[in-house]
Amino acid sequence: MRHATSDRLDAIEPLLDQVRGIDGIVEKTRGHFYRGSRGCLHFHEDGDDLYADVRIDTDDFERVRVTTQAEQRRLVRRLRAAS
């Protein structure tokens, strides 16, 4: 599994735009988001699947699949609820 390439990030630009609109979350480099000084979200790809490493209420990242639009909506809901 590797970090998401620029092409894969292009494919999820609508998701990235939604995350950019969440209060308290800042994109330091494309596809790498922070709350304060701590990373809270970045993306990986594995074959045709895309995953988000997200840190919401813990010190550890949780890997969640975000290949489908439904999975992406779930991620955005979780991030908004934690804001």
Number of C-alpha atoms within 10 A of each C-alpha: 10 11 15 18 12 10 9 16 18 13 10 17 13 13 18 19 10 13 21 15 11 15 11 13 19 19 17 10 9 10 23 15 23 17 16 10 8 10 19 24 23 21 22 21 19 11 7 7 13 22 22 23 19 21 19 18 9 8 9 11 16 14 15 17 16 22 15 11 12 9 14 22 14 13 19 16 12 13 19 16 10 11 11
